[in-house]
Amino acid sequence: MENGGLSVVAVRKMKLTPKAIIVQKFGRNAQFTVDEVQDVVQNGCPGLAIPQKGPCLYRCSLQLPEFSVVSETFKKKKDAEQSAAEKALEKLGIDPSPNVPSAEEAWDKLIASVKHLFSNEFLSSQSPLRGHFIAALRRDGDLYGSVPASVIAVCDSKLANLCKLINPKVESSHLLVLTYIMRAATRLSEFVVTSEGQLSIWRKDLYPPEIKESSIIQQSESPDSICIEAIHIPSSLEMAVHPVTLNVSSTGYYLDVIARNLDQTDGNKILVSSRTIGKASSEMRLYFAAPKSYLLDLSSDLPNVEEVVDFEGSLNPRASYLYGQDIYGDAILASIGYTRKSEGLFHEDITLQSYYRMLIHLTPSGVYKLSREAILTAELPMAFTTRTNWRGSFPREMLFMFCRQHWLSEPVFSTCSNSLKESSESSRFYEKSAALESAETGKECTSGGGTAASDNVRCEVKIFSKSRDPILDCSPKEFYKKQNESIENASLKVLSWLNAYFKDPDIRLEKLNNLVGALDIQCYPQNFFKKFSSYRFIHNVQQRKMGEKLLQANSINTLNAIPEHGIYCLSIGGPDSGIYPSNGCLSFISYSVSLVIEGETMKELLESREEFEFEMGTGAVIPQVEVVTAQMSVGQSACFCKELPPQELILAAADDSARTFSLLSSRACCLEYHITLLRVTEPPEDRMEQALFSPPLSKQRVEYALQHIKESCATTLVDFGCGSGSLLDSLLDYPTALEKIVGVDISQKSLSRAAKIIHSKLSKKLDAAVPCTDVKSAVLFDGSITVFDSRLHGFDIGTCLEVIEHMEEDEASQFGNIVLSSFRPRILIVSTPNYEYNAILQKSSSTIQEDDPDEKTQLQSCKFRNHDHKFEWTRDQFNCWATELAARHNYSVEFSGVGGSGDREPGFASQIAVFRSRTPPEEDDLLKDGDSAHHYKVIWEWDGNGLSRSSL
């Protein structure tokens, strides 16, 4: 075989799945039957007395003509089917691994494939290329029967894949595919003809008349002429992108029409982008002229394209940016071509709005804006809080999309838990396995590593070019309770850094380095700027043009302005309902955005939504909208003006982009927003607190309790209302004198989670990486804290953090009496929300002063921090409750708190009472007759030797 002395490195070939191999071999004779099965739960917590409901699992039976197989159980039906297929292949002795051809074999297959394209049989196939071959038979003169090599390279993915096996560099160069196809054609001189200086191939012999006539007749039903709207993208940034109409006759070839619009003689001199622009399912591609020097060098033996190509004209930054590879000279963006689904020529009009939407879709912020259908209002959020509050495309999904659009390799995620167990797989692993579910179900991923639900997890992300050159690394320091949260947050950090660059490509290196440190990013500048250099040219020209026609702030009416936020002419109207949005809540607004032209009363409506929701405090909308919304109450409306954003955002939002572009080019303009606040959804208590406090109040309460535990040298602790064990779990991270810890709660679901968490941590206490703990016993009880159980009498310290407000007030008083009269811990720490602080958390009023005459009115306007709270006390109410209890049961009490300051109004956000017993310890240890009843049920117990059981 003649291979022209090629030196080739084979690349990975996408293999068929086991199921695909079985279906390919047996067809309908392969019967897959999937059944749901009951899982025997392994909850990771031996001795847990609460029955655990397992996840829904599936098992697949595969019936073949000669035998049947049954898979193991899986969480997903498709995994069960693949497992059954794997077992069947093993029985059949079939190796499912891909048979990657060698370089020589790929070259032979490429020659054979090109030969098949010009056979009689191919003209009656269903391939999209068939339309081009038939259209070639309608071309005139010397072009008759001539098929452009560029469409062969684009429409036949099999040829492109063979070229990749011959030379991996094909992935990053559209010209290399043409080189190999044309060289393959020269090896078929008996069947096809190539011409010096032409990127096209002819069949040597004419097609039989009957085949030719039947094929042409099938396509003759199309209209005499088709007018298709496309976009002309000049190479010069000084010239505007503009619409162009392609008039394609039924007897002509659309590629020749495009060529004439690019000042070329025919379609054989046109190159076509190897991938579609925008949606993969579309036929939208870029068309541009082939370099003449390249055409003349085809006679040489397998030329090195990178060295010999000398492009005519200048680099086209806008087309290159859209495509992800360098394009020289003018280009046309058109949605036209032959497909498997359509008999004739498929086509769609492309508007200027479509072009600008594709342009902004290449930036992280643009992806998010389009996913929210709010180009001029939405903004990429600064933080990923919860999946339930997130709106629009998720960060991980957007990062995948960004990498695909810019011809980067898929992002690589690596997770690491604080138990020092690591997993590192490509991001595709997370798509195709149960890794993401493992964090939620408590099971470790058994394929490729994973993290247990009880471990905190952090995630690292790496971005590479197609040639595996490093672009970005992100190594966050934060740990998250769920694996998917760590992945989403790490993805968002990468997107935020990229977004900062796309907003200002000329950003100073010093500022860029500051962003790198703040977001835990490591950038490889040489590789990064090489990849995204074309965007810098586009941005600079657009900013300069926008600056020429921008309606400056000093020419806008500055009455009622907030200049530091770029807000002018602000007016808020409507009655004050007293219901204001706060950080962490979901705000629902209706809005409209109009382009205001200086000196004219007419406005151009650009964008409007009847209802749009976003989370306050996360930067999910542009700053001006969030600042104004924060000043409104439900039912009020606001109007304000702001300066123009980047031009592409306005044109992407405008229905008539051509008219809007004309206005922007000729007149000074600004944007006018009209907003109505429809309603707000209050945030959960912890979310509301996290918005103001760092570390969060929950952590501050734990640290406060830990300080008293250390100071008291307590050896026994009981947590009343322990919930999911957050306090007990946190205590195990620090060295204390504690030897026995106990938790009590009435929620079996919460106790089950607590058991898993505490068991996991105690089981690892001998690990050198885990802080030492002397705990020898841990017990979890199911029971009400308003009922006495003698087994918890006389503990050194008791805690009850943020629990009593979930009870009725009489039950809280009952608990106080029982805990101090019967349980009688030496020290009792009780915390509860300070209702007076809600005004700050909810931003429903300014900080309340002692001499404020409307204090009661303002307090009454505040809501409880959680819908489950039965009451929330002011400082006076809490002090009265605690003081009376202490006096009644011979305890002293002191007051403190966390969050805020006790020296300033309205005090601490979370108020705390610390009770200390005045009774001598020897008297406290004596139980009264009849008080030895055991009313609690042991849910889980750990004995210090790693043994867990469900009863004492």
SEMAR-948806 format. One record per residue (C-alpha): residue in one letter; x, y, z. Coordinates in steps of 0.05 Angstrom, whole numbers, padded with zeros to 5 digits, always signed. Layout:
REM SEMAR-948806
AXYZ ...
REM end
This chain:
REM SEMAR-948806
M+00000+00000+00000 E+00024+00070-00017 N+00017+00116+00042 G+00061+00173+00021 G+00109+00162+00079 L+00058+00181+00130 S+00078+00179+00203 V+00014+00171+00241 V-00008+00166+00314 A-00075+00131+00323 V-00126+00164+00369 R-00182+00138+00411 K-00242+00113+00373 M-00311+00115+00403 K-00332+00044+00416 L-00401+00013+00412 T-00435-00002+00477 P-00446-00076+00495 K-00521-00068+00482 A-00507-00037+00414 I-00463-00096+00396 I-00518-00145+00416 V-00572-00107+00378 Q-00526-00102+00317 K-00514-00178+00319 F-00583-00204+00338 G-00632-00148+00320 R-00703-00164+00343 N-00682-00232+00368 A-00650-00198+00428 Q-00704-00186+00481 F-00686-00139+00539 T-00734-00142+00599 V-00722-00095+00658 D-00754-00109+00726 E-00756-00067+00789 V-00727-00103+00850 Q-00727-00090+00925 D-00659-00069+00950 V-00629-00097+01014 V-00603-00032+01043 Q-00533-00026+01068 N-00540+00040+01105 G-00467+00046+01126 C-00487+00048+01199 P-00487-00021+01235 G-00537-00027+01291 L-00585+00027+01267 A-00654+00007+01292 I-00694+00048+01242 P-00716+00010+01179 Q-00683+00042+01118 K-00719+00048+01052 G-00671+00034+00996 P-00668+00067+00928 C-00706+00039+00869 L-00663-00014+00834 Y-00669-00051+00768 R-00648-00119+00741 C-00647-00137+00667 S-00660-00204+00634 L-00633-00213+00564 Q-00663-00269+00522 L-00623-00290+00461 P-00641-00348+00413 E-00595-00398+00448 F-00590-00374+00520 S-00610-00320+00570 V-00572-00279+00622 V-00592-00236+00682 S-00555-00173+00704 E-00538-00150+00773 T-00580-00095+00805 F-00569-00021+00786 K-00600+00046+00800 K-00611+00060+00726 K-00647+00016+00676 K-00595+00030+00622 D-00539+00006+00667 A-00576-00059+00680 E-00585-00069+00605 Q-00512-00057+00591 S-00492-00106+00646 A-00536-00160+00616 A-00507-00146+00547 E-00436-00151+00576 K-00452-00220+00606 A-00481-00243+00539 L-00419-00220+00502 E-00375-00257+00552 K-00415-00321+00539 L-00409-00311+00464 G-00335-00299+00469 I-00340-00230+00437 D-00291-00176+00458 P-00330-00110+00463 S-00266-00068+00461 P-00260-00025+00398 N-00218-00051+00341 V-00177+00012+00326 P-00147+00006+00256 S-00074+00022+00246 A-00052+00083+00206 E-00042+00040+00143 E-00111+00008+00152 A-00143+00076+00161 W-00110+00101+00097 D-00135+00041+00058 K-00205+00050+00086 L-00204+00124+00068 I-00187+00108-00005 A-00242+00055-00007 S-00293+00102+00024 V-00278+00157-00027 K-00285+00106-00083 H-00353+00085-00056 L-00379+00157-00057 F-00373+00157-00133 S-00406+00089-00144 N-00474+00079-00175 E-00502+00053-00110 F-00485+00115-00071 L-00529+00160-00115 S-00590+00123-00088 S-00568+00123-00015 Q-00597+00165+00042 S-00533+00201+00057 P-00535+00278+00061 L-00478+00277+00011 R-00524+00248-00041 G-00558+00316-00050 H-00491+00348-00066 F-00474+00295-00118 I-00542+00305-00152 A-00534+00381-00150 A-00465+00372-00182 L-00499+00339-00241 R-00538+00403-00252 R-00477+00448-00255 D-00458+00480-00321 G-00396+00475-00365 D-00331+00453-00334 L-00365+00447-00266 Y-00412+00392-00290 G-00407+00333-00241 S-00355+00368-00199 V-00364+00354-00125 P-00329+00403-00077 A-00281+00366-00031 S-00302+00412+00027 V-00373+00383+00029 I-00346+00312+00025 A-00303+00327+00086 V-00361+00359+00124 C-00419+00313+00107 D-00385+00245+00114 S-00363+00238+00187 K-00334+00170+00172 L-00281+00201+00127 A-00265+00254+00180 N-00256+00200+00233 L-00210+00160+00188 C-00169+00223+00176 K-00163+00232+00252 L-00135+00162+00257 I-00083+00180+00204 N-00065+00245+00238 P-00093+00270+00305 K-00078+00342+00284 V-00139+00338+00239 E-00180+00354+00302 S-00154+00425+00301 S-00147+00438+00226 H-00204+00435+00177 L-00154+00438+00119 L-00119+00373+00136 V-00183+00333+00123 L-00185+00361+00053 T-00113+00344+00043 Y-00123+00270+00058 I-00188+00265+00018 M-00155+00297-00043 R-00094+00253-00037 A-00139+00192-00030 A-00174+00213-00095 T-00107+00215-00132 R-00099+00141-00115 L-00164+00128-00153 S-00145+00154-00221 E-00183+00097-00255 F-00248+00119-00223 V-00245+00193-00207 V-00211+00256-00234 T-00177+00312-00196 S-00150+00375-00226 E-00089+00417-00208 G-00111+00478-00169 Q-00182+00452-00155 L-00211+00427-00089 S-00261+00383-00124 I-00269+00312-00150 W-00305+00285-00213 R-00328+00216-00230 K-00288+00192-00290 D-00345+00154-00324 L-00415+00182-00333 Y-00470+00154-00290 P-00519+00107-00326 P-00576+00149-00353 E-00630+00113-00313 I-00595+00126-00247 K-00580+00198-00264 E-00651+00214-00287 S-00686+00181-00228 S-00642+00217-00178 I-00652+00286-00210 I-00727+00276-00217 Q-00733+00263-00142 Q-00705+00332-00128 S-00741+00369-00184 E-00804+00381-00142 S-00773+00440-00106 P-00793+00512-00123 D-00761+00547-00182 S-00723+00594-00136 I-00711+00598-00061 C-00692+00662-00024 I-00652+00647+00039 E-00632+00700+00090 A-00560+00693+00113 I-00508+00735+00149 H-00447+00766+00116 I-00388+00773+00165 P-00333+00819+00137 S-00262+00806+00158 S-00253+00879+00174 L-00281+00898+00243 E-00293+00968+00216 M-00348+00940+00172 A-00414+00918+00202 V-00442+00848+00200 H-00503+00852+00154 P-00558+00807+00125 V-00551+00779+00055 T-00602+00743+00011 L-00582+00679-00025 N-00624+00666-00087 V-00617+00592-00102 S-00652+00566-00165 S-00678+00495-00169 T-00628+00481-00225 G-00569+00512-00190 Y-00522+00493-00133 Y-00527+00534-00069 L-00451+00531-00058 D-00440+00568-00124 V-00489+00622-00100 I-00450+00630-00035 A-00385+00633-00074 R-00409+00691-00116 N-00429+00729-00053 L-00357+00719-00029 D-00329+00743-00096 Q-00308+00673-00117 T-00322+00641-00185 D-00353+00576-00159 G-00367+00533-00099 N-00305+00490-00109 K-00264+00547-00080 I-00306+00551-00017 L-00291+00518+00049 V-00345+00497+00098 S-00339+00496+00174 S-00331+00424+00195 R-00381+00432+00251 T-00447+00467+00256 I-00452+00534+00291 G-00502+00537+00348 K-00545+00475+00358 A-00514+00410+00335 S-00580+00390+00302 S-00579+00451+00256 E-00547+00460+00188 M-00518+00529+00205 R-00447+00533+00181 L-00394+00584+00161 Y-00373+00589+00089 F-00308+00623+00068 A-00257+00623+00011 A-00202+00571+00008 P-00131+00598+00004 K-00104+00598-00066 S-00034+00578-00046 Y-00064+00516-00014 L-00099+00496-00078 L-00034+00500-00117 D+00005+00455-00069 L-00037+00393-00075 S+00010+00362-00125 S+00063+00354-00071 D+00066+00290-00031 L+00022+00300+00030 P+00038+00373+00043 N+00045+00401+00112 V-00013+00449+00112 E+00011+00489+00172 E+00075+00508+00136 V+00053+00519+00064 V-00015+00553+00071 D-00012+00628+00057 F-00082+00655+00067 E-00109+00711+00024 G-00137+00770+00062 S-00135+00785+00136 L-00159+00744+00195 N-00233+00747+00206 P-00238+00754+00283 R-00314+00749+00287 A-00320+00687+00243 S-00258+00656+00277 Y-00289+00668+00345 L-00355+00636+00324 Y-00320+00576+00294 G-00264+00566+00343 Q-00211+00561+00288 D-00177+00614+00245 I-00217+00638+00185 Y-00188+00688+00135 G-00226+00736+00091 D-00301+00749+00090 A-00349+00693+00112 I-00422+00678+00105 L-00463+00646+00160 A-00521+00606+00129 S-00568+00550+00150 I-00573+00509+00087 G-00556+00439+00064 Y-00580+00369+00049 T-00602+00324+00107 R-00626+00254+00117 K-00694+00279+00139 S-00709+00324+00079 E-00716+00303+00007 G-00696+00369-00023 L-00654+00427+00001 F-00662+00444+00074 H-00658+00517+00093 E-00674+00566+00148 D-00668+00642+00151 I-00616+00671+00197 T-00630+00740+00225 L-00582+00790+00256 Q-00614+00774+00323 S-00596+00701+00314 Y-00524+00720+00298 Y-00517+00763+00360 R-00549+00710+00403 M-00498+00660+00379 L-00443+00711+00393 I-00463+00722+00466 H-00476+00647+00474 L-00400+00638+00471 T-00391+00673+00538 P-00410+00643+00606 S-00455+00701+00623 G-00487+00698+00554 V-00503+00624+00563 Y-00538+00639+00629 K-00575+00700+00601 L-00602+00659+00543 S-00622+00601+00588 R-00663+00651+00629 E-00689+00686+00567 A-00669+00752+00600 I-00610+00779+00561 L-00613+00850+00589 T-00633+00832+00660 A-00603+00765+00682 E-00530+00758+00702 L-00487+00698+00718 P-00495+00689+00794 M-00436+00697+00839 A-00454+00637+00883 F-00488+00570+00877 T-00532+00565+00938 T-00581+00507+00928 R-00607+00469+00868 T-00678+00489+00887 N-00662+00564+00885 W-00619+00562+00823 R-00653+00583+00759 G-00629+00572+00688 S-00574+00525+00664 F-00532+00495+00719 P-00458+00515+00724 R-00431+00445+00706 E-00476+00443+00645 M-00454+00512+00624 L-00380+00494+00632 F-00390+00433+00587 M-00424+00477+00536 F-00369+00530+00538 C-00315+00478+00526 R-00353+00447+00468 Q-00365+00515+00435 H-00292+00535+00440 W-00263+00469+00416 L-00235+00452+00485 S-00231+00383+00515 E-00286+00365+00564 P-00272+00391+00634 V-00240+00341+00681 F-00268+00339+00752 S-00231+00309+00812 T-00265+00303+00880 C-00231+00296+00947 S-00265+00284+01014 N-00240+00307+01081 S-00230+00234+01098 L-00173+00237+01048 K-00207+00190+01000 E-00199+00215+00928 S-00232+00202+00862 S-00208+00228+00795 E-00245+00215+00731 S-00262+00254+00669 S-00328+00291+00672 R-00359+00238+00627 F-00353+00190+00686 Y-00403+00234+00725 E-00451+00232+00667 K-00451+00158+00657 S-00447+00130+00728 A-00481+00138+00795 A-00426+00181+00823 L-00469+00242+00833 E-00524+00202+00866 S-00475+00171+00915 A-00470+00235+00955 E-00545+00236+00966 T-00557+00162+00980 G-00499+00152+01028 K-00468+00097+00986 E-00398+00102+00959 C-00389+00100+00885 T-00360+00033+00867 S-00336+00052+00799 G-00276+00097+00795 G-00278+00122+00867 G-00327+00165+00904 T-00342+00198+00970 A-00388+00177+01026 A-00447+00221+01044 S-00418+00233+01113 D-00355+00264+01085 N-00348+00336+01065 V-00325+00341+00992 R-00287+00390+00951 C-00278+00389+00876 E-00222+00409+00829 V-00232+00425+00755 K-00181+00424+00698 I-00192+00453+00629 F-00149+00430+00570 S-00145+00446+00496 K-00159+00391+00445 S-00085+00378+00442 R-00084+00370+00519 D-00049+00436+00533 P-00071+00462+00601 I-00115+00523+00599 L-00143+00531+00670 D-00140+00495+00737 C-00189+00509+00793 S-00173+00482+00863 P-00225+00509+00912 K-00211+00504+00986 E-00284+00499+01007 F-00315+00433+01026 Y-00389+00416+01014 K-00434+00363+01043 K-00455+00337+00975 Q-00412+00319+00917 N-00457+00351+00866 E-00454+00417+00905 S-00378+00416+00904 I-00379+00403+00828 E-00429+00459+00814 N-00391+00509+00858 A-00324+00492+00827 S-00354+00498+00757 L-00383+00566+00776 K-00315+00591+00799 V-00285+00573+00731 L-00344+00606+00695 S-00338+00669+00738 W-00264+00676+00722 L-00277+00666+00648 N-00334+00715+00652 A-00289+00768+00682 Y-00242+00760+00622 F-00297+00763+00570 K-00324+00827+00602 D-00256+00859+00596 P-00206+00822+00552 D-00155+00878+00562 I-00157+00868+00637 R-00090+00884+00670 L-00048+00824+00689 E-00046+00848+00761 K-00122+00849+00766 L-00127+00782+00730 N-00078+00752+00781 N-00121+00779+00838 L-00182+00744+00808 V-00141+00681+00800 G-00125+00681+00875 A-00195+00699+00897 L-00227+00643+00856 D-00172+00592+00868 I-00155+00591+00793 Q-00088+00576+00761 C-00085+00603+00690 Y-00035+00584+00636 P-00031+00652+00601 Q+00005+00631+00538 N-00045+00576+00522 F-00105+00616+00546 F-00091+00680+00506 K-00072+00640+00444 K-00141+00608+00447 F-00182+00671+00459 S-00141+00725+00425 S-00194+00737+00371 Y-00245+00759+00422 R-00199+00815+00445 F-00201+00847+00376 I-00277+00843+00372 H-00286+00872+00442 N-00239+00931+00431 V-00274+00954+00367 Q-00344+00945+00396 Q-00325+00985+00459 R-00296+01041+00417 K-00359+01045+00373 M-00405+01043+00434 G-00366+01098+00467 E-00377+01144+00408 K-00453+01141+00413 L-00463+01128+00488 L-00511+01174+00524 Q-00464+01196+00579 A-00486+01197+00651 N-00478+01273+00656 S-00528+01282+00600 I-00581+01239+00635 N-00627+01271+00686 T-00590+01256+00752 L-00651+01271+00795 N-00665+01212+00842 A-00601+01179+00819 I-00556+01127+00852 P-00494+01142+00810 E-00449+01091+00846 H-00494+01037+00818 G-00506+01069+00750 I-00579+01084+00765 Y-00612+01149+00742 C-00682+01179+00741 L-00705+01129+00794 S-00778+01132+00815 I-00815+01082+00859 G-00891+01085+00863 G-00948+01050+00896 P-00969+01037+00969 D-00918+01008+01017 S-00942+00937+01034 G-00888+00927+01085 I-00864+00863+01051 Y-00793+00872+01027 P-00745+00823+00994 S-00685+00801+01034 N-00620+00766+01017 G-00633+00693+01001 C-00706+00701+00983 L-00736+00691+00915 S-00763+00755+00885 F-00815+00752+00830 I-00818+00813+00784 S-00849+00834+00719 Y-00807+00881+00677 S-00795+00913+00610 V-00732+00943+00580 S-00735+00997+00527 L-00683+01034+00486 V-00691+01109+00497 I-00665+01155+00443 E-00640+01224+00463 G-00688+01279+00443 E-00745+01232+00425 T-00807+01209+00463 M-00812+01144+00424 K-00781+01083+00457 E-00759+01017+00426 L-00782+00957+00468 L-00725+00907+00473 E-00744+00857+00526 S-00802+00842+00573 R-00825+00787+00620 E-00892+00780+00655 E-00859+00741+00712 F-00785+00732+00726 E-00756+00703+00790 F-00686+00708+00819 E-00651+00698+00885 M-00632+00761+00921 G-00560+00771+00942 T-00529+00723+00892 G-00518+00771+00833 A-00568+00733+00790 V-00590+00798+00757 I-00553+00860+00736 P-00534+00904+00797 Q-00583+00959+00780 V-00644+00913+00781 E-00623+00882+00847 V-00609+00949+00880 V-00677+00977+00859 T-00715+00914+00876 A-00685+00915+00947 Q-00717+00984+00958 M-00787+00962+00935 S-00843+00928+00974 V-00890+00878+00942 G-00939+00912+00895 Q-00896+00972+00882 S-00869+00992+00813 A-00804+01027+00795 C-00774+01061+00734 F-00701+01079+00723 C-00650+01090+00669 K-00580+01062+00660 E-00524+01068+00610 L-00519+01020+00551 P-00490+00950+00561 P-00445+00919+00507 Q-00477+00927+00438 E-00483+00853+00424 L-00530+00845+00484 I-00577+00898+00458 L-00577+00870+00387 A-00588+00799+00413 A-00649+00823+00452 A-00679+00867+00397 D-00731+00835+00350 D-00710+00883+00294 S-00635+00882+00303 A-00622+00920+00238 R-00665+00979+00260 T-00636+00978+00330 F-00566+00977+00302 S-00582+01037+00260 L-00607+01075+00321 L-00546+01056+00362 S-00500+01078+00306 S-00532+01146+00295 R-00561+01170+00361 A-00543+01174+00435 C-00584+01124+00475 C-00595+01094+00543 L-00638+01037+00572 E-00702+01048+00612 Y-00727+00994+00660 H-00798+00987+00687 I-00804+00937+00745 T-00862+00913+00788 L-00848+00870+00849 L-00901+00816+00847 R-00884+00775+00908 V-00827+00746+00949 T-00813+00677+00977 E-00778+00681+01044 P-00712+00644+01049 P-00699+00587+01098 E-00670+00609+01164 D-00599+00584+01152 R-00597+00615+01083 M-00619+00682+01110 E-00566+00680+01165 Q-00511+00658+01118 A-00524+00720+01076 L-00501+00765+01134 F-00454+00723+01176 S-00388+00690+01163 P-00378+00639+01190 P-00453+00622+01191 L-00491+00628+01256 S-00498+00553+01260 K-00423+00546+01263 Q-00416+00603+01312 R-00465+00568+01359 V-00425+00504+01356 E-00361+00542+01371 Y-00394+00577+01430 A-00417+00509+01458 L-00348+00479+01446 Q-00315+00535+01486 H-00358+00519+01547 I-00347+00444+01538 K-00272+00454+01540 E-00275+00504+01598 S-00319+00458+01640 C-00277+00395+01625 A-00343+00359+01615 T-00338+00284+01603 T-00411+00271+01587 L-00457+00311+01540 V-00529+00306+01519 D-00556+00345+01460 F-00631+00357+01468 G-00663+00361+01399 C-00600+00337+01364 G-00632+00333+01295 S-00584+00306+01243 G-00526+00308+01292 S-00492+00371+01267 L-00468+00391+01337 L-00446+00321+01357 D-00411+00312+01290 S-00374+00378+01298 L-00351+00362+01369 L-00315+00301+01343 D-00269+00345+01302 Y-00238+00376+01364 P-00199+00347+01423 T-00242+00351+01486 A-00250+00313+01552 L-00316+00283+01528 E-00322+00208+01537 K-00396+00199+01525 I-00442+00237+01478 V-00517+00228+01472 G-00569+00256+01425 V-00645+00258+01433 D-00696+00275+01379 I-00766+00257+01358 S-00750+00252+01283 Q-00727+00182+01263 K-00706+00208+01195 S-00659+00259+01228 L-00633+00207+01277 S-00618+00160+01220 R-00576+00213+01186 A-00542+00229+01252 A-00525+00156+01263 K-00491+00149+01195 I-00451+00213+01204 I-00427+00199+01275 H-00413+00126+01260 S-00370+00144+01200 K-00330+00195+01240 L-00320+00152+01302 S-00299+00093+01259 K-00243+00135+01231 K-00218+00163+01297 L-00154+00122+01294 D-00137+00155+01228 A-00079+00202+01239 A-00111+00254+01195 V-00173+00258+01240 P-00167+00300+01304 C-00161+00256+01365 T-00223+00243+01408 D-00231+00206+01474 V-00304+00189+01463 K-00317+00118+01485 S-00392+00116+01480 A-00444+00148+01435 V-00520+00137+01438 L-00578+00164+01399 F-00648+00163+01430 D-00717+00169+01399 G-00760+00209+01447 S-00790+00276+01467 I-00747+00323+01506 T-00808+00342+01547 V-00808+00271+01576 F-00757+00250+01628 D-00712+00188+01618 S-00668+00170+01678 R-00610+00147+01634 L-00596+00220+01618 H-00597+00245+01689 G-00537+00283+01717 F-00496+00295+01653 D-00440+00345+01657 I-00468+00389+01602 G-00532+00393+01563 T-00544+00432+01499 C-00608+00454+01465 L-00590+00497+01405 E-00645+00529+01363 V-00697+00478+01385 I-00748+00509+01433 E-00776+00556+01379 H-00800+00494+01341 M-00845+00477+01401 E-00907+00512+01427 E-00891+00562+01482 D-00923+00520+01537 E-00881+00460+01513 A-00818+00503+01516 S-00835+00520+01588 Q-00849+00446+01602 F-00780+00428+01574 G-00746+00481+01616 N-00778+00454+01680 I-00763+00381+01664 V-00692+00391+01642 L-00673+00431+01703 S-00714+00392+01754 S-00704+00320+01729 F-00647+00315+01678 R-00607+00365+01719 P-00543+00374+01678 R-00488+00413+01713 I-00490+00463+01655 L-00545+00475+01604 I-00536+00517+01542 V-00600+00541+01507 S-00602+00584+01444 T-00660+00613+01405 P-00669+00667+01352 N-00673+00739+01375 Y-00737+00764+01342 E-00713+00836+01345 Y-00656+00819+01297 N-00705+00797+01242 A-00711+00869+01219 I-00638+00866+01198 L-00641+00796+01169 Q-00703+00811+01129 K-00686+00883+01113 S-00757+00901+01132 S-00734+00963+01170 S-00672+00999+01193 T-00638+00978+01257 I-00686+00991+01315 Q-00663+01041+01367 E-00686+01042+01439 D-00721+01109+01431 D-00756+01091+01367 P-00830+01107+01377 D-00851+01059+01322 E-00811+01000+01351 K-00872+00956+01362 T-00899+00971+01292 Q-00833+00953+01260 L-00826+00890+01300 Q-00896+00868+01282 S-00878+00874+01208 C-00823+00821+01215 K-00836+00749+01199 F-00808+00689+01236 R-00743+00663+01207 N-00772+00595+01192 H-00842+00573+01174 D-00835+00517+01225 H-00823+00565+01283 K-00881+00568+01332 F-00854+00630+01366 E-00793+00676+01368 W-00777+00715+01430 T-00749+00784+01441 R-00691+00792+01489 D-00738+00812+01545 Q-00782+00751+01534 F-00724+00703+01532 N-00691+00734+01593 C-00755+00730+01633 W-00766+00656+01614 A-00694+00636+01631 T-00689+00677+01695 E-00754+00648+01724 L-00731+00577+01707 A-00663+00587+01739 A-00692+00615+01804 R-00744+00559+01808 H-00693+00502+01802 N-00632+00530+01838 Y-00591+00548+01776 S-00554+00612+01759 V-00562+00640+01688 E-00520+00685+01645 F-00538+00713+01576 S-00497+00720+01514 G-00504+00705+01440 V-00472+00700+01372 G-00480+00743+01309 G-00481+00818+01319 S-00463+00849+01385 G-00493+00851+01454 D-00471+00923+01462 R-00511+00950+01402 E-00584+00947+01384 P-00617+00900+01369 G-00568+00854+01405 F-00545+00785+01382 A-00578+00750+01324 S-00580+00685+01364 Q-00590+00694+01439 I-00560+00644+01488 A-00574+00628+01561 V-00522+00588+01601 F-00552+00555+01663 R-00505+00529+01719 S-00528+00485+01775 R-00519+00512+01846 T-00534+00444+01878 P-00474+00404+01900 P-00457+00348+01851 E-00467+00293+01902 E-00539+00316+01913 D-00552+00324+01839 D-00531+00252+01827 L-00588+00225+01871 L-00651+00204+01833 K-00718+00208+01867 D-00758+00144+01876 G-00799+00127+01815 D-00754+00168+01768 S-00717+00108+01739 A-00765+00097+01681 H-00736+00089+01611 H-00782+00126+01563 Y-00734+00134+01505 K-00719+00082+01452 V-00646+00069+01434 I-00638+00080+01360 W-00563+00070+01355 E-00505+00059+01401 W-00429+00058+01393 D-00387+00026+01447 G-00317+00052+01432 N-00292-00012+01401 G-00325+00001+01335 L-00385-00042+01353 S-00455-00013+01340 R-00521-00041+01364 S-00593-00020+01370 S-00607-00034+01443 L-00571-00024+01510 
REM end
